[in-house]
Amino acid sequence: MSWEIVAISVIAAMTVIWFIWSDRRARASDLNHRARHFATAPAYRHRSPGANAPAPQAYVPMGLSPSDRMFLEALAQNAKTKTDAS
């Protein structure tokens, strides 16, 4: 009877050890696969820097556009008629 308990314990321990070993091996294989992908995939290859982008042009204020001017005039006219009415 006691040898059966020992046998079951040994089998359970070996199963747990085998599971841990297999899991570590699978993780190492997955890491190796990902490392190979990042080392050889075209998306991750070194690209030499291209020509510098042109410098942005300086801001030159141009005044209001015609539509902005009409909006502000209508807004001022509306405000004027509201103050006159009250």
C-alpha positions as CSV (number, residue, x, y, z in Angstrom):
1,M,0.0,0.0,0.0
2,S,2.7,2.5,0.9
3,W,4.7,1.7,-2.3
4,E,1.5,2.7,-4.3
5,I,1.5,6.1,-2.6
6,V,5.2,6.6,-3.3
7,A,4.6,5.5,-7.0
8,I,1.7,8.0,-7.3
9,S,3.8,10.8,-5.8
10,V,6.7,10.0,-8.1
11,I,4.4,10.0,-11.2
12,A,2.8,13.3,-10.1
13,A,6.2,14.9,-9.5
14,M,7.5,13.7,-12.8
15,T,4.4,15.0,-14.6
16,V,4.8,18.5,-13.0
17,I,8.5,18.5,-13.8
18,W,7.8,17.4,-17.4
19,F,5.1,20.1,-17.8
20,I,7.4,22.9,-16.5
21,W,10.3,21.7,-18.8
22,S,8.0,21.5,-21.8
23,D,6.6,25.0,-21.1
24,R,10.0,26.6,-20.8
25,R,11.1,24.9,-24.0
26,A,8.0,26.2,-25.8
27,R,8.6,29.7,-24.6
28,A,12.3,29.6,-25.6
29,S,11.2,28.4,-29.1
30,D,8.7,31.2,-29.4
31,L,11.2,33.8,-28.3
32,N,13.7,32.4,-30.9
33,H,11.0,32.6,-33.6
34,R,10.2,36.2,-32.7
35,A,13.9,37.1,-32.6
36,R,14.5,35.6,-36.0
37,H,11.5,37.5,-37.4
38,F,12.7,40.8,-36.1
39,A,16.2,40.1,-37.3
40,T,15.2,39.2,-40.8
41,A,11.9,40.9,-41.6
42,P,12.0,43.7,-44.2
43,A,10.0,46.0,-42.1
44,Y,12.7,46.1,-39.5
45,R,15.7,46.5,-41.7
46,H,17.9,49.6,-41.4
47,R,17.0,52.4,-43.8
48,S,19.5,55.2,-44.4
49,P,18.0,58.6,-43.6
50,G,16.7,60.4,-46.7
51,A,17.1,64.0,-47.6
52,N,16.1,66.5,-45.0
53,A,12.6,67.9,-45.2
54,P,12.4,71.5,-46.3
55,A,12.2,74.0,-43.5
56,P,8.6,75.3,-42.9
57,Q,7.9,78.7,-44.4
58,A,7.6,81.6,-42.0
59,Y,4.0,82.6,-41.1
60,V,2.9,85.7,-43.0
61,P,-0.3,87.2,-41.7
62,M,-2.7,87.8,-44.6
63,G,-5.6,89.4,-42.9
64,L,-9.2,88.1,-42.8
65,S,-10.6,86.0,-45.6
66,P,-13.8,87.4,-47.2
67,S,-16.0,84.8,-45.5
68,D,-14.4,85.6,-42.1
69,R,-15.0,89.3,-42.7
70,M,-18.7,88.8,-43.7
71,F,-19.2,86.6,-40.6
72,L,-17.7,89.2,-38.2
73,E,-19.7,92.1,-39.9
74,A,-22.9,90.0,-39.5
75,L,-22.0,89.3,-35.9
76,A,-21.4,93.0,-35.2
77,Q,-24.6,94.0,-36.9
78,N,-26.5,91.4,-34.9
79,A,-25.0,92.6,-31.6
80,K,-25.8,96.2,-32.6
81,T,-29.5,95.5,-33.3
82,K,-29.8,93.6,-30.0
83,T,-28.4,96.5,-28.0
84,D,-30.6,99.0,-29.8
85,A,-33.7,97.0,-29.2
86,S,-33.1,96.7,-25.4
